[in-house]
Amino acid sequence: MDAGYTIRLATPRDTALLPGIERAAARLFLEHAEALGLTSEMLERTNSVQDLARAEQAGLLWVAATREDTPVGFALLSEMDGAVHLDELDVHPSHARRGLGSALVKRVCESAQAAGRDGVTLSTFRDVPWNAPFYARHGFRVLRPAEMTPGLIRLREGEQGRGLRTDLRVVMRYDCRY
């Protein structure tokens, strides 16, 4: 990660800034939108400030911040079937390619392990370079159908219900090592 940035737990003052980061990061999908079945409405939809505030209060929201302590990226987590689930990972495009996404993923995995969780799960696009290939470089593996937990099955059904092309997506897991 470039000097001048820190990874820290979010604070209440951060949450209002995060939907803008999420929306800016989603614009990176514009050139892939048709192939991925994404609509402009899907790309404009963000996590609500209220949901982000609940995650912050629960210690399930990490941010990448500038030297001035302004958030420029975040990792939104939840708990699912004994694992930490990475619901959203975004870095503002103006701060991309500086290792912030990698640093956020590393911190999420370290905090999951420190909390005694057995792993970190996520759902992402299989062939988008900054999706599944990125996570694979960080130790995530694609889950086989037999490894899908009830929560992950519900997650996939929810993605399908929102119109996401689940045939183009994979569920991945990082196994914590003790």
N, C-alpha and C positions, 0 to 999 in steps of 0.2 A: 504494500500500500504506500502511496506517495506520502511524504512528510507533509505535515500541515493538516492532516485529517485525524479524527479519532472515531472509534466505535464505542458507543455507550448506550445504556438503557435510555429510552425516551423519557421525557419529562412532560408535564401537562402543556407547557407552552409550545411543544413541538407538533402536537397532533393536528392543528389547523393547517400546517404547512405541507403535510404529507400527501393529501389528495392531489395537489399541484404536481408533486414529484411523480406520483403514480400516473397521472394523465400525460405528462411529458414523456415518460418512459414508454407508455403504451403507443405513442406515435411511431416508435421504432418498428412496430408491426405493420404500419401502413403499406409498405411495399410487399408484404407477405399476406395481407388481409384476405384477398380473394382465394388464394391457395389454401389458407387455413380456415376458411369459412367465417371469418370475423367481419362484423359489421361496424360501421362508424359508431353506432350506439354502444356496442360492446366495448369499443376502445375508449369511449368517453366515460364509461361507468367506473366509479372508484369506490373504495371503502369509505364508509361514512366517518365523519369526525367523531361521532358518538361511539362507533365500534372501535376506532383507533384509541379513543380515550379509555374504553374498558380494557383493551389490551395493555395499554400503558400502565393502568392501575394494577393489573395482574402481573406485571413484569414480563409481558409477552411481546414487547415491541422494542427493537433495537434500532438505533439510527447511526448513520455515518454523518459526521458533522465537520464543518470547516474549522479552521483556526479561530474564526470569529464565533464558533459554536452554532452555526446555522446548519440545520439538517439538509443534506443533499441526497440522501439515500436512506432506505429503511428495510427492515425485515419484520414482517408481521407473522406472529406465531399463534398456534392454538394447541390444545392438548387433544390427542385422539388415540384411543385404544392403547394407552401405555407409552406412546411415543409423542415427541414434539412434532407438530405438523407445520411446515413452512407454507403459510397461505399466500404470501406475497413477498417478493423481493424486487425492489426497484432502486435504480440510481438515476438521478437526473442526467440526461444526455450531455449536458455541459460539463459534467464531472466524470464522464465515462472513461474507460481505458486507463484507470489509475489504481486498479486493484481494490476498489471499494466493495464491489459485489463479492469478490473472493474473501475479503476481510469480514464482511457481514456473515457469509456462510460459515466461515471458520469459527466466528464467535458463537453463532447459533449452535453448531455442533459441540463446541467446548462447553457451553452452558447446559446443553441437554445432558451431556455426560456427567458434569459436575452435580446435576440435580438427580442423578441416578436413573435417568431415562435410558431405555434400551436402544433408541434410535431416533432419527429424524426422517420424516416422510415428506413428500411433495408430489404434486401433479403438474406436468409441464408438457410443452410441445416436443415431440420426438426429434424433429429434424431442424429446428431453428437453432443456429449456432450458439446463441447465448441462452439457450434453454437446456435440454437434456445433455448435449455434449459438454456444456459448461459444468453442470453438476457431476457428470461422470468423472471429469478431471479432478473433482474434489472428493472422490470416494463414494459417490452415490451409485447404486446399481438399480436396474429396472426390476421391478417385482414381477414374479410369475403369477398367473391367476390364482394358484393355490395359496399364495402368500397374502392375498388381499384380506384385510380385516373387515369386520362389519362397517366400521366408520369410513374406511376407504371406498368400500362398495357404495355407500350412501353418497360420498363425495362425488364419485364418478356419475352416479345417477343425477345428482344436482347439476353437474357440469353439462350433462346431456340435456337436462331440462332447460338450461339457460341458452341452449343452442350451440354449445361448443362441440367441435368435431372430436369426440373421444377416440375415434379411430386414428387420429393423428397425434394423440397424446399418450404419455406413459406415466405410470406411478413409480416413483423412485424412493429408495431408502438408503440412508447412511446408518450403518450399524455402529453403535458406540462400543468401544473396546475398554474393558476394565482390567 
